[in-house]
Amino acid sequence: MNIYINGTGCISPQDTAQGGPLLDNLQEYDQVRLAAIDPDYKQWIDVKQIRRMSHVVKMGVGAANLSLQAAGINAVDAIITGTAYGCLDDTGVFLAKMVKQQEEMLTPTAFIQSTHNTVAGQIALLMGCQGYNNTFVHRGFSFEQALLDATMILKEGSARQILAGGLDELTQYSYDILHRFGIYKKEPVKTMELLNSPVRGTIAGEGAAFFTLGTEKIPGAVATLTGLSTLYKPLWEGEVIGHIMKFLEDHQCTPADIDLLITGRNGDIDQDEIYEEVAGALFPDQAEACFKHLCGEYPTAMAFGMWMANSILSEQQVPEAAAFFGRAPEKINRILLYNHHQGTHHSLILISAC
């Protein structure tokens, strides 16, 4: 059974919400933090509601509506999201008030809106969807688990169209904490030079990407979600390479059948080493593209990568800003995405032209 990607929507540090050719209006940065470019949310959300929504909720609602508009539908049977951090801004507001007011006379609003499933719930309320609604909070696998759940439900026949997506936001609190762990670079770096950086650390990012998935192809759909797999804490590079080979075999293809490899290189010399090993061992002649220098590093960045892969299949060309190695063939049929988060959460997504 084919799982069609009938519509996509993305809000990110790139100007992805405005439509048009992929990365046609490339945004280049010279900093360690990338913030999402907000579209005009008033086209989807009432002005009074916008004032009460946190940044990540607005991103999620906006990306979800963009996906539905691309699919040409107004409602779905289920909504599934993946987020590692949830509503960090509201969480920070609640905790700050708890300390400042010494745990007395606290308003519950910020606490209620800080739960991880707030985004999926808000989308359902605005859409009037009373079907299945679930949010996965599995660190670097959050988006992948949302996709897996969506594909299982579709294959069971319990739903015809499902809205699935991944999102995470960046706040000053979260940046300061993660920066102390040495995850980010100490000095600003130009995004288009990030992947060749000789030092440790990467750049922080945020964003939301949603996909309207269905078992029936809607006019305009260009890709199918062919395969998905995750690997947690591999012991060495050979285990990852073996996992990828098994994944390709399970979907009746070989490394030579992959027209484009998209990796999650993030400019950290330690974390990028595994990508070098995989590309050299399995895809030495295939073209490679990357996406984290465009959106920054965050646990659900794979959602941005999948959105970019779908756009590449649609346009049948790899933007120069995303290309890393080689040149993709004129006809792109299969794209393999390989990403890992902090060296522990490794995931594979295979999408094919339909």
N, C-alpha and C positions, 0 to 999 in steps of 0.2 A: 504493500500500500504506500503510495506517495504522500508525503507531507509537503504541501505547497506553501511557499512564502508569498502570500497574496498581497501583503502590504508592509511597509516599514516606516518607522519614524524615529528620528534621532535629534537630541539636543545635546550639544557638546561644546568644547572650546573652539571648534571649527563652526563655520556658518552653515551648519547642516540642516537647519529648520527652514531655510528659505527656498529649498528646492534648487533646480538647475543642475548642470554637470557636476560630477563629483570633484570636490576640492577646487572648483572654478574660482572661488574667492578665498584662496588660502590665507589663513591667519598664522603669522609667524610671531613667536614670542622669544623674549630674552629674559627669562625668569624661571624660578623653581616651582611656582604654583600656576596652574592653568585653571581659570574659571570658565564655566559654561556661558555661552552667549545666549541670553534670554530673548526669545521672540516676543511678539505682542500677545500676551496670554488672554487679553480681553476677547479675542476671537473665539475662545473656547470656554472661558470662565467668567461668571458675573463679577463685576468690579468689587462688590461688597465681599464676595468670597475670597477674591485674590488677596485682600488685605489680611485675612486670617490664615492664609496658607503659608507654610514654610517653603523654602527654596526647592527642596527635593520633591515636595508634593507637586509644585507647579511644573517642574521639569517632567515628572512622571505623567501628569495629566496631559501636558503638551505633546510629549512624544507619543503617547497612546492615541491621541486624536489625530496626529499626523499619520500614524499607521493605518487607522481606520479610513481616513480620507484617501490614502493611497490605494486601499483595497476597494473603496467605493461602497462601503457598508456602514451602517449606523449602530449595529449591535452585534454582540458575540455571545456564545453560550457559556464561556468561562473566562476568568481573568487570573493569570498566574504571574507573579513577580518574583524576582530574586534580588536581594540586597544584603550586603555584609554589615553595613553600618546603620542602616535605617535612617530615621529622622534625627540626625546629629544636632542640628540647630536647636530644635525644640528640647532635646535632651539636655543640651548645655544651658538653655534658659531655665529649665526647671531646677537643675542642680545648683546653678548660681543663686537662684532665689532661695533655695533650701538653706544654703550656707548663709546668705545675707540676712535672711529673716529668722535664722536659728530654728528652722523647721516649724515655724508657727505661721498661721494665717496664709497658707499656701493655696493658690488657685489651681484647680486640677486640669485646666485646659491644656497647658504645655505638656503635662504628663500624659494625658490622653492622646495627644497628637504626636507623641514621641515614639509610639510603638512602631515596630517594623512593618506591620501590615496596613498602616495608615494610607499609603499611596494606593494600594490595590482597592481598599475600601472606598476611598474618595473617587476613584475612577468608576467604580460600580455605582455609587450614588449618583454621579453626574450622568451616567449612561442609562441608569435604570435597570442594570443587570442584576438579576436575583439568582443567577446560577452559581456554579462552583467558583470559589474565590480562595486562593491560597498564596502564601508568601513563604519563600525558602530563605533561610538565613544560615548558609553553610560556608561562610568565609569566601575563599576563592572559587568555590563551586556553586555559589548561590544562583547565578544565571544559568549555569549548565543544568542544575537540578530543576529549575523552572521549565527549561526546554524539554528535559526528559519526562517530566510529569505531563506536559502538554502533548507530547507525541504518544505516550501511553493511552491517554484519554481519547485521543483522536483514533488510534488504532482499535480501541475497544468499541468505538462507535457511539460513545456517550455524548459526543459533541461534534459539530460540523465545522465551527469556526472558533478559534481560541486566540485570545490576546495574551502574549507572553513577552516579558521583557526583563531587563536588568538595569539597575540604577544605584548610584551612590553619590553622596555630596561631600564636599570638602569644607570644613569650617576652620576657624583659627585655632580652636581647641584641638581638633583632631590633627591638624598640621603640626602644631607644637609638640604633641605627644609622639607622633610617628617620626618627627625629625630627630627627636632625642634617641631613637633607636638606630639612627644612621641610615634610614631608608632613602632619604632624599639627599641630593647634592648640597654641598655647603655654599657653593657660589652659583650665581645665575649662569645659564647656558642657553645658547640659541637652539630652538627646537629642531631646526633643520640640520644642526650639527650634533645633536644628542647621541645618535646611534654610533658615532665615531669617537665618543668621549673616552679618554684614557683613564678615568678615575671611577671610583665606586659611587653608588647612589644614582637615583633617577629623579624625575620631576613628578610632582603631585598633580592629579587631575580629578575630574568629576564628569558626570553625564548620565543620560538616560536614553535607552534605545528599546523600542518595542516592535514586535512582529505579529502580524495577523496570520496565523497558521490554520490551514484547513485541508481536508481530504479532497475537496473539489477545487479545481483551478479556476480562479477568477481572471477575466481578461486583463492583461497587463502583468500578470505574474511571470517572472523570468527564472525562478530557481526553486529547487526542492531541497528540503533538509534531509539529506541522504543518510547521515550517520552522526553519532555523538558518543563520546567515551571519555572517562576520567580516570586518572591514576594518582593515588595519594602516596606521597613520600617514597618515591622510588629510591632504591639503595645506590644505584649508579647509572651512568649514561646508557649502558647496554640494556638495562631494563626498560628504559624509555623507548629506545630504538626497537626493541622486540615488541613492545606494546603497540607501537605505530604500525609495524609490519603485520601484526595480527589484526589490527583494526582494518587495514586496507584489504587484507585477505577476506575478512568477514563481509566486506562490501564489494567483492569480486573485482578488485582492481589492484594494480601494482604501483610502486612509486613513479614509474614511467607514464602512468595514465593521469598523473596529477599535472594540470597545466600551469597552476600557480600555487605556490606555498606562501601563506601569510603567517608570519610569526609575531610573537609578542615581545620582540626585543625592546628594551627600555633604556639602554645606555649605561647600565650597570655592568662593568666588565666581568664581575663574578656571575651574575644571573644570565648574562648573554652567552656564556660559555656553552651551555647545553644546546642552544640553538645552532651554534657553530658545529657541534658534534653531530646533531641530527641532520642538518643540511648537507654536511660533508659526506656522511655515511649513506644517506638514502636519496638525497635530491641534489647531487653535485652539478647537474646540468639544468635543473629547473629554475625558472625565474622566482625570485623571492620578493615579497612586499612586506611592509611593517606598518603598524598603526599607533603605537603608544607614544611616538614623538608628536603625534597630532592631537591626542586626547589626554595624555598624561597617564600615570599609573594609578589604578584603583582596583579593588577586588573584582568588580564586574565589568572591567574594560573589554572583556571578550565580546560583550554585546555590541560595542562600537565596532570591533573587528568584524563581526558577522554582518553588521549593517553595511560596512565598507565592501565586504566580499559580495554581497547581493548587488550593490551599486556597480561594482566592476563587471559582474556578469551581465547586468542590464546594458552597460555602455560598451562592453567588450574591449575595454582598454584599461591599463593601469596608469593612474596619474603619476607624473614624474615625482611629485612630492611624496608618494607612498612607495615608489620603487626602491629596492635595496640592492638587488643583484640580478643580472641577466635581463632578458627581454621576453615577455610573455608571447605565446603564439597569437596569430591573428584571430583564431577561433578559440575562445576559452570555454571549456565545458565543465571542468571539475576544479574546484578550489578546496584545498585543505588548510584549515586554520589550526595552528598549534600554539598553545600559550601555557605559561605557568605563572603562578603567583607566589612570590617569595620562595621559590624552589621546592615547595611542598605540594601545591595543587596544580597538577598537570591535566590539560584537557585538549581534546581533539573534536573538531566539527568539520564534517564533509558536506559541502553543498554542490549541487550539480545544476546545469542548465536544463530547463524543461521546454 
